[in-house]
Amino acid sequence: MIDVLFITVPNCAQCAKAKRVIEKVQPDFPELKVEYVDVTEHPEILQQYRVLSAPGIVINGTLEYTGGLDETAFRERLKKLSGG
C-alpha cells in the first residue's frame, strides 16, 4: 500500500494541476491510496508536515512534494515504492 496525503487549499491552481496528475497516474498503481485534506478545515496538518506551499504531497508519512507535482518524477517515486 502506498498512502498519499494530498494537502490542498481552496481555489489553488497548482493543487488542481497536481490532482489531475494523481488521477492520471492512479490507475497504473492499484496499491495507491489517496486522501485529500483541505487545510482550511485541518490547519494543524501544515505544522505536522511543515508544508510551506500548496499543494503538499505526503507519501507514506513523509512530505515529498510542495507547490506542484511533476508527473514523471511522481511516477518514478511510485515505481520505487511499489518495488518496480
VOPARO-233852 format. One line per field, with one value per residue: residue in one letter; z, y, x of N, C-alpha, C, CB in turn; residue number from 1. Coordinates in nm, 3 decimals, decimal comma, always signed. Glycine has a CB too. Example, Ala and Ser with C-alpha at 12.3 -4.5 7.8 and 13.67 -1.06 7.14 Angstrom:
BEGIN
residuo <- [A / S] .
n_Z <- [+0,780 / +0,708] .
n_Y <- [-0,569 / -0,225] .
n_X <- [+1,319 / +1,285] .
ca_Z <- [+0,780 / +0,714] .
ca_Y <- [-0,450 / -0,106] .
ca_X <- [+1,230 / +1,367] .
c_Z <- [+0,780 / +0,787] .
c_Y <- [-0,330 / +0,003] .
c_X <- [+1,320 / +1,290] .
cb_Z <- [+0,905 / +0,572] .
cb_Y <- [-0,447 / -0,060] .
cb_X <- [+1,131 / +1,408] .
num <- [1 / 2] .
***
This chain:
BEGIN
residuo <- [M / I / D / V / L / F / I / T / V / P / N / C / A / Q / C / A / K / A / K / R / V / I / E / K / V / Q / P / D / F / P / E / L / K / V / E / Y / V / D / V / T / E / H / P / E / I / L / Q / Q / Y / R / V / L / S / A / P / G / I / V / I / N / G / T / L / E / Y / T / G / G / L / D / E / T / A / F / R / E / R / L / K / K / L / S / G / G] .
n_Z <- [+0,000 / -0,085 / +0,068 / +0,008 / +0,103 / +0,021 / +0,045 / +0,042 / -0,063 / -0,094 / -0,424 / -0,553 / -0,806 / -0,865 / -0,703 / -0,828 / -1,070 / -0,976 / -0,864 / -1,094 / -1,207 / -1,017 / -1,042 / -1,303 / -1,289 / -1,097 / -1,185 / -1,280 / -1,060 / -0,852 / -0,580 / -0,467 / -0,240 / -0,190 / +0,005 / +0,048 / +0,193 / +0,315 / +0,408 / +0,526 / +0,674 / +0,834 / +0,979 / +1,139 / +1,006 / +0,848 / +1,016 / +1,116 / +0,896 / +0,799 / +0,573 / +0,329 / +0,092 / -0,123 / -0,347 / -0,084 / -0,088 / +0,068 / +0,113 / +0,233 / +0,495 / +0,480 / +0,381 / +0,047 / -0,185 / -0,266 / -0,366 / -0,625 / -0,872 / -1,051 / -1,314 / -1,424 / -1,234 / -1,013 / -1,095 / -1,114 / -0,845 / -0,728 / -0,860 / -0,747 / -0,480 / -0,508 / -0,568 / -0,824] .
n_Y <- [-0,118 / +0,219 / +0,516 / +0,826 / +1,155 / +1,429 / +1,757 / +2,041 / +2,366 / +2,581 / +2,691 / +2,675 / +2,684 / +2,531 / +2,314 / +2,200 / +2,120 / +1,933 / +1,746 / +1,645 / +1,515 / +1,311 / +1,173 / +1,084 / +0,912 / +0,726 / +0,491 / +0,322 / +0,236 / +0,036 / -0,007 / +0,236 / +0,470 / +0,751 / +1,036 / +1,330 / +1,644 / +1,942 / +2,235 / +2,447 / +2,334 / +2,166 / +2,295 / +2,222 / +2,034 / +2,158 / +2,235 / +1,986 / +1,854 / +2,047 / +2,209 / +2,447 / +2,555 / +2,520 / +2,262 / +2,022 / +1,717 / +1,422 / +1,123 / +0,807 / +0,908 / +1,098 / +1,423 / +1,491 / +1,643 / +1,986 / +2,268 / +2,189 / +1,921 / +1,700 / +1,487 / +1,281 / +1,254 / +1,183 / +0,940 / +0,786 / +0,783 / +0,643 / +0,398 / +0,307 / +0,279 / +0,080 / -0,132 / -0,164] .
n_X <- [+0,084 / +0,056 / +0,042 / -0,094 / -0,111 / -0,283 / -0,244 / -0,430 / -0,554 / -0,842 / -0,937 / -0,687 / -0,461 / -0,230 / -0,280 / -0,501 / -0,386 / -0,199 / -0,371 / -0,492 / -0,272 / -0,229 / -0,474 / -0,448 / -0,229 / -0,301 / -0,460 / -0,258 / -0,127 / -0,248 / -0,220 / -0,213 / -0,332 / -0,521 / -0,569 / -0,748 / -0,693 / -0,816 / -0,665 / -0,794 / -0,987 / -0,844 / -0,610 / -0,395 / -0,249 / -0,062 / +0,149 / +0,217 / +0,334 / +0,501 / +0,439 / +0,495 / +0,407 / +0,126 / +0,023 / +0,070 / +0,232 / +0,225 / +0,387 / +0,349 / +0,376 / +0,580 / +0,666 / +0,692 / +0,662 / +0,606 / +0,411 / +0,358 / +0,340 / +0,525 / +0,458 / +0,625 / +0,834 / +0,681 / +0,566 / +0,802 / +0,882 / +0,668 / +0,697 / +0,938 / +0,856 / +0,666 / +0,814 / +0,895] .
ca_Z <- [+0,000 / -0,087 / +0,119 / -0,032 / +0,165 / -0,067 / +0,129 / -0,054 / -0,020 / -0,195 / -0,537 / -0,577 / -0,942 / -0,859 / -0,642 / -0,931 / -1,164 / -0,908 / -0,851 / -1,226 / -1,221 / -0,933 / -1,102 / -1,426 / -1,252 / -1,004 / -1,241 / -1,302 / -0,929 / -0,775 / -0,436 / -0,427 / -0,169 / -0,179 / +0,093 / +0,025 / +0,315 / +0,295 / +0,526 / +0,593 / +0,768 / +0,921 / +0,975 / +1,213 / +0,913 / +0,796 / +1,111 / +1,128 / +0,785 / +0,762 / +0,436 / +0,310 / -0,024 / -0,166 / -0,259 / -0,018 / -0,118 / +0,168 / +0,071 / +0,345 / +0,615 / +0,457 / +0,283 / -0,065 / -0,286 / -0,232 / -0,470 / -0,756 / -0,883 / -1,184 / -1,338 / -1,445 / -1,105 / -0,927 / -1,142 / -1,075 / -0,699 / -0,702 / -0,906 / -0,644 / -0,363 / -0,534 / -0,595 / -0,968] .
ca_Y <- [+0,000 / +0,349 / +0,616 / +0,963 / +1,258 / +1,546 / +1,872 / +2,141 / +2,484 / +2,614 / +2,778 / +2,669 / +2,635 / +2,424 / +2,198 / +2,139 / +2,052 / +1,816 / +1,648 / +1,580 / +1,423 / +1,195 / +1,097 / +1,021 / +0,809 / +0,631 / +0,359 / +0,241 / +0,193 / -0,003 / -0,005 / +0,377 / +0,519 / +0,896 / +1,108 / +1,474 / +1,721 / +2,087 / +2,296 / +2,539 / +2,252 / +2,098 / +2,375 / +2,156 / +1,950 / +2,237 / +2,223 / +1,845 / +1,816 / +2,164 / +2,247 / +2,591 / +2,597 / +2,421 / +2,155 / +1,938 / +1,576 / +1,338 / +0,983 / +0,718 / +0,984 / +1,192 / +1,527 / +1,468 / +1,747 / +2,104 / +2,369 / +2,131 / +1,778 / +1,660 / +1,351 / +1,187 / +1,231 / +1,115 / +0,801 / +0,720 / +0,763 / +0,537 / +0,272 / +0,264 / +0,236 / -0,042 / -0,238 / -0,181] .
ca_X <- [+0,000 / +0,123 / -0,051 / -0,066 / -0,193 / -0,282 / -0,280 / -0,474 / -0,629 / -0,943 / -0,905 / -0,543 / -0,438 / -0,130 / -0,346 / -0,585 / -0,295 / -0,143 / -0,479 / -0,507 / -0,159 / -0,257 / -0,584 / -0,398 / -0,133 / -0,361 / -0,496 / -0,138 / -0,077 / -0,368 / -0,191 / -0,210 / -0,450 / -0,507 / -0,661 / -0,741 / -0,717 / -0,823 / -0,603 / -0,886 / -1,063 / -0,747 / -0,487 / -0,286 / -0,173 / +0,050 / +0,260 / +0,256 / +0,422 / +0,582 / +0,406 / +0,511 / +0,330 / +0,028 / -0,019 / +0,168 / +0,211 / +0,290 / +0,383 / +0,383 / +0,411 / +0,689 / +0,639 / +0,783 / +0,648 / +0,525 / +0,400 / +0,328 / +0,371 / +0,568 / +0,409 / +0,734 / +0,900 / +0,584 / +0,561 / +0,927 / +0,878 / +0,572 / +0,757 / +1,033 / +0,783 / +0,591 / +0,910 / +0,912] .
c_Z <- [+0,000 / -0,046 / +0,078 / +0,038 / +0,081 / +0,013 / +0,037 / +0,014 / -0,130 / -0,303 / -0,568 / -0,715 / -0,943 / -0,800 / -0,746 / -1,032 / -1,102 / -0,893 / -0,983 / -1,249 / -1,141 / -0,995 / -1,229 / -1,394 / -1,173 / -1,066 / -1,263 / -1,173 / -0,839 / -0,625 / -0,380 / -0,363 / -0,143 / -0,088 / +0,070 / +0,153 / +0,280 / +0,422 / +0,596 / +0,694 / +0,870 / +0,921 / +1,047 / +1,122 / +0,858 / +0,888 / +1,121 / +1,020 / +0,736 / +0,615 / +0,423 / +0,188 / -0,071 / -0,311 / -0,189 / -0,047 / -0,020 / +0,123 / +0,187 / +0,465 / +0,600 / +0,351 / +0,170 / -0,170 / -0,229 / -0,352 / -0,609 / -0,759 / -1,028 / -1,206 / -1,350 / -1,313 / -1,011 / -0,965 / -1,099 / -0,925 / -0,665 / -0,746 / -0,803 / -0,523 / -0,384 / -0,572 / -0,741 / -1,030] .
c_Y <- [+0,125 / +0,452 / +0,755 / +1,055 / +1,383 / +1,664 / +1,990 / +2,261 / +2,516 / +2,708 / +2,786 / +2,606 / +2,520 / +2,296 / +2,124 / +2,063 / +1,924 / +1,706 / +1,574 / +1,481 / +1,296 / +1,109 / +1,025 / +0,900 / +0,695 / +0,496 / +0,266 / +0,185 / +0,157 / -0,001 / +0,138 / +0,418 / +0,668 / +0,953 / +1,257 / +1,548 / +1,870 / +2,153 / +2,397 / +2,465 / +2,185 / +2,174 / +2,311 / +2,073 / +2,025 / +2,227 / +2,080 / +1,806 / +1,931 / +2,202 / +2,398 / +2,643 / +2,483 / +2,385 / +2,090 / +1,793 / +1,494 / +1,193 / +0,899 / +0,795 / +1,086 / +1,294 / +1,515 / +1,579 / +1,863 / +2,196 / +2,317 / +1,986 / +1,746 / +1,514 / +1,249 / +1,152 / +1,152 / +0,968 / +0,724 / +0,689 / +0,647 / +0,401 / +0,218 / +0,210 / +0,105 / -0,158 / -0,259 / -0,107] .
c_X <- [+0,089 / +0,019 / -0,006 / -0,165 / -0,174 / -0,334 / -0,307 / -0,540 / -0,731 / -0,888 / -0,756 / -0,518 / -0,337 / -0,189 / -0,430 / -0,500 / -0,240 / -0,248 / -0,500 / -0,394 / -0,186 / -0,367 / -0,541 / -0,310 / -0,199 / -0,401 / -0,377 / -0,079 / -0,194 / -0,346 / -0,188 / -0,342 / -0,428 / -0,614 / -0,638 / -0,777 / -0,710 / -0,769 / -0,694 / -0,972 / -0,971 / -0,614 / -0,368 / -0,196 / -0,051 / +0,171 / +0,310 / +0,357 / +0,511 / +0,564 / +0,414 / +0,438 / +0,242 / +0,051 / +0,100 / +0,134 / +0,294 / +0,275 / +0,434 / +0,439 / +0,522 / +0,650 / +0,741 / +0,777 / +0,567 / +0,522 / +0,369 / +0,369 / +0,403 / +0,530 / +0,521 / +0,803 / +0,809 / +0,574 / +0,686 / +0,928 / +0,785 / +0,625 / +0,854 / +0,962 / +0,708 / +0,683 / +0,938 / +1,023] .
cb_Z <- [+0,122 / -0,230 / +0,272 / -0,187 / +0,316 / -0,197 / +0,233 / -0,152 / +0,008 / -0,127 / -0,511 / -0,465 / -1,032 / -0,777 / -0,522 / -1,004 / -1,205 / -0,771 / -0,806 / -1,340 / -1,175 / -0,791 / -1,133 / -1,510 / -1,170 / -0,943 / -1,372 / -1,374 / -0,864 / -0,817 / -0,409 / -0,548 / -0,034 / -0,318 / +0,244 / -0,091 / +0,426 / +0,264 / +0,487 / +0,491 / +0,693 / +0,876 / +1,035 / +1,322 / +0,797 / +0,781 / +1,248 / +1,119 / +0,670 / +0,790 / +0,395 / +0,300 / -0,138 / -0,145 / -0,338 / +0,136 / -0,267 / +0,311 / -0,058 / +0,300 / +0,719 / +0,416 / +0,347 / -0,129 / -0,414 / -0,106 / -0,476 / -0,868 / -0,833 / -1,202 / -1,464 / -1,544 / -1,040 / -0,936 / -1,295 / -1,111 / -0,627 / -0,773 / -1,042 / -0,604 / -0,321 / -0,645 / -0,536 / -1,035] .
cb_Y <- [-0,001 / +0,381 / +0,606 / +0,980 / +1,283 / +1,522 / +1,906 / +2,078 / +2,608 / +2,677 / +2,917 / +2,587 / +2,749 / +2,468 / +2,242 / +2,246 / +2,145 / +1,855 / +1,716 / +1,686 / +1,490 / +1,239 / +1,190 / +1,123 / +0,870 / +0,693 / +0,378 / +0,323 / +0,304 / -0,140 / -0,074 / +0,467 / +0,440 / +0,962 / +1,069 / +1,516 / +1,684 / +2,134 / +2,363 / +2,612 / +2,145 / +1,950 / +2,510 / +2,067 / +1,903 / +2,384 / +2,273 / +1,755 / +1,766 / +2,137 / +2,194 / +2,625 / +2,644 / +2,474 / +2,050 / +1,965 / +1,542 / +1,361 / +0,959 / +0,613 / +0,891 / +1,118 / +1,669 / +1,336 / +1,691 / +2,177 / +2,446 / +2,209 / +1,691 / +1,681 / +1,347 / +1,244 / +1,364 / +1,182 / +0,797 / +0,808 / +0,892 / +0,566 / +0,293 / +0,378 / +0,343 / -0,019 / -0,365 / -0,143] .
cb_X <- [-0,095 / +0,185 / -0,063 / -0,075 / -0,153 / -0,368 / -0,166 / -0,569 / -0,534 / -1,064 / -0,957 / -0,470 / -0,388 / -0,008 / -0,435 / -0,668 / -0,180 / -0,088 / -0,610 / -0,509 / -0,026 / -0,299 / -0,702 / -0,319 / -0,020 / -0,482 / -0,569 / -0,033 / +0,012 / -0,413 / -0,058 / -0,179 / -0,474 / -0,514 / -0,639 / -0,834 / -0,613 / -0,971 / -0,474 / -0,975 / -1,143 / -0,725 / -0,513 / -0,343 / -0,264 / +0,009 / +0,217 / +0,133 / +0,339 / +0,729 / +0,265 / +0,656 / +0,423 / -0,115 / -0,097 / +0,173 / +0,249 / +0,228 / +0,469 / +0,485 / +0,448 / +0,818 / +0,644 / +0,751 / +0,581 / +0,582 / +0,522 / +0,401 / +0,253 / +0,720 / +0,324 / +0,836 / +0,941 / +0,446 / +0,547 / +1,047 / +0,832 / +0,441 / +0,828 / +1,123 / +0,687 / +0,490 / +0,862 / +0,794] .
num <- [1 / 2 / 3 / 4 / 5 / 6 / 7 / 8 / 9 / 10 / 11 / 12 / 13 / 14 / 15 / 16 / 17 / 18 / 19 / 20 / 21 / 22 / 23 / 24 / 25 / 26 / 27 / 28 / 29 / 30 / 31 / 32 / 33 / 34 / 35 / 36 / 37 / 38 / 39 / 40 / 41 / 42 / 43 / 44 / 45 / 46 / 47 / 48 / 49 / 50 / 51 / 52 / 53 / 54 / 55 / 56 / 57 / 58 / 59 / 60 / 61 / 62 / 63 / 64 / 65 / 66 / 67 / 68 / 69 / 70 / 71 / 72 / 73 / 74 / 75 / 76 / 77 / 78 / 79 / 80 / 81 / 82 / 83 / 84] .
***
